[in-house]
Amino acid sequence: MCGRYTETVSMEKLAARFGFQGTRVLLKKRYNIAPSQSAPVVVRDADQNTLKLMRWGFVPFWAKDPAIGHKMINARAETVAEKPSFRRSFAHRRCLVLADSFYEWKSAGKNSKGRIPLRIGLQSGEPFAFAGLWDLWKDPAGDLLESFTIITTTANRLLKPVHDRMPVILRKQDETSWLDPAVGDIKKLKSILKPFDEKQMECYEVSTLVNSPKNDVPECIQPLKGLNLN
């Protein structure tokens, strides 16, 4: 699964990387993004890429209570096209969830009750996009809520010792197709949802500061020591 991630890249660099147009969204560096918080995503709107802030935790348009989003921070790649909660958005409301790393927790061993937090990202240090879905929910008073979920897949060889799932990191060449609502070939779309190349990734141990979403500080991403999971 993916339960925490970071986005510490400047607006200028993100705009150049993901091609979104001028926006009123103000971004600050985020070192510990958690479910129920707002985070930047890119959607395809009126034939251009648009940056938005949405709440992490998917609330389908038909939901009676937005609290359902707490249980829907992730969607499984294997069933996302068929599951009633997600299939409409899979067909029409796909998005890029902007990030530059994510966190996972590794068991500290049989004799320890603790878990070791790890930061995982690209060796290049460049930002990337998780495959996401979004939806628009309206409450009885007419107020609107835009929310998103991150799609997960089976872990690659780097992450398997830590967890059996990982978020889908899109390859650059697949981002356009993923965003384009005109692309409706389910087989093609699902073929995009695969584990990212572990040879392009890195993983290292970080402080237990990340265990609390209250800690959204640069110290969260500082390496404590090298950790080779291969």
N, C-alpha and C positions, 0 to 999 in steps of 0.2 A: 504494500500500500504506500501511499504518500500522505504523510500527516503534517509535514512542516517543510518549508523551503525558503529560499532567499531571492531577492532581486536588488542588487546593489549597483546597477549600471545606470549611468546618466541618461536623461531623457534624450539628449542629442544622439548618443550612441545607439540607443534603442530605436529611434526613428530611422536612423541610417540602416540599421540591421533589418528591421521588419517593415520598412516602407510605409509607415502610417503618416497621415497628413497632419496639418496643424491641429492642435487640440488644446482645450482649456484644462485638461487634467494636469494636476500638479503632483509630481512623484517625488518621494523622498526615498533614500536608501533603506531597504528593509532586510534585516538580518535574521528574522525569525517569524515568518508569516505563518499564521495558524488558522485553522478552520473558524468560520464565522466572521473573519476579518475581511476588509476590502482589499483587493489586489488588482494589478493591471492585466488586462487581457486585450487581444486584438480580434476584432470581428470584421467581416466583409460587409460594407454598407454602402449602397449606391455606387457600386463599382470602384470603391476605394477602401483601403485598410484604415480602420478607425480604432483608436485607443480608448478604452473605457475602464472605469473602476467598477468591479462587481464583487459581490459577497461570495466567499468560498463556502460552498455547501449548497448543492443543487436543490432548488425548490421548483418542481414542475408546475406548469400553468394551472393544473387542475387541483393542486393541493388545497386542503382546507386549513392547514396550519403550517406556517413557514418553519416551524420547529423540525419538520421532516428533513430540512437541509443538514442538520447535525449528523444524520445517518448517511448522507449521500455526498461525502467529500470526494469519493472515488467511484469510478465505474469500471467494470471489468471488460477488457477488449473482446473477450470471447463471447459475451452475451449482450453487449451494448446496443447492437442493431435490432435486437428482438425484445429486450426488456421494456415493458410498458412505460416505466419511468423515463427512459432515455431515448426510445426509438424515434420519436418526433424530432428531438433536437439533433440526433445523429443524422437524420435526413436533411435538416434545414438550418440548424443553429450550432455549427461547429466553431471553435475559437482556438486561438493560440494563447496559452497561459505563459506569460513571460517570467523567466527565471534565470539565475546563473548558478544555482546549486540546490540540492535538497538534502535533508537529514534522514538518517536511519539509525536504529539502535541495535547494537550487537551484544549478545549475551556475554557477561563477564566471567562465566564459568560456573561449574556446579557448586562451588563453595562460596559463591557470592550472590547476593540478592539484587545487585545493581546491574545496570546495562550501560554499555559504552556508546556515547553518541558519536556518529560519524558524519562528516560532510562529504558529499559526492557531487562532482561536477565534471566539466570537460578539462582535459589537460591544457588546452589553449587558454582557458580562463574566460572564453567568450560567452556571451549570453545565448540562451537557447529557448525553445518553446516546448512546453508539454502539450500533448493533444488534449483539448478540452471541449466540453459541451456547455451551452448556456441556455437559460430560459428566462422568460419574463412572467412574473406573478403579480396579480393585482389583489389587494386586500379589499374587504367590504367597503372601506371608505374611499376606494379608488386610488390609493397610493400604490406606486409600482416598485417592484423589487427585481433587479437583475442579479442572477446568481450563476455560479459555474461549478463544474466538477472536473477532476483530473482523471484521465483514463489510465489504467494500469495494465501491465502485461506480465508475462513470466520474467523472472530475473535473468540477467546475463551472467556470465561466469564470474565477473567481478563481484556481483551482489549476492549470488547464491549462498555463500557462507553466512550471509547476514539475514536475508529474507527471501522468500520464494516469489515475491512480487516486486515490481519496480514501476515507476511512472513511465509512460510512453514519451520519450524525447524524440521529437520529429526531426528527420533529416531535412536540411535546407531545401532540397529539391522536392520534398513532399508538402511543404507548407502551403504553397499556392493552391494545390488540389484540395487540401484539407479545409482551407478557408472558403473555397468557392461553393456557394450553395447550389450552383448549377450542376455540380458533380454529384450524381446520384447512384453511381455503380457501387452497390454494397460490397461486392467482392474486391473491387479496387480499393475502396476506403479501408476495409478491414486488413488488407495486405500492408497498409501503411503502419498499422498498430503492432509493431514488433519491437523486441529488445534492441536498444541502441548498442553500437559497437563498443565493447568494453576496452578495446585497444586505444580508444580516443578519450577514455575517462580516467579519473583519479579519485582516490578515497583516502581520507585521513581522519584521525581522531581529533575531536574538539572538546571544549569545556562542557560540563554538565549545566552550564548556564542555559543552554538551549532547551533543557527539560521543561522550563517554565516559559509560556508565551509572553509573560510579563517582561522578559528580558529580550529586548530588540536592540542590541548594541553590537558594535564592531567586534568585541571580544568573543562573540558567539562563533565567528568563522575562523578564529586564529588557531592554527594547528598546535596540538600539544606534543605530538611526536609522529614520526612516520609510521604508517601502517600498511603493509602489503597484504592484500587479500587474495592474490593469485596463488 
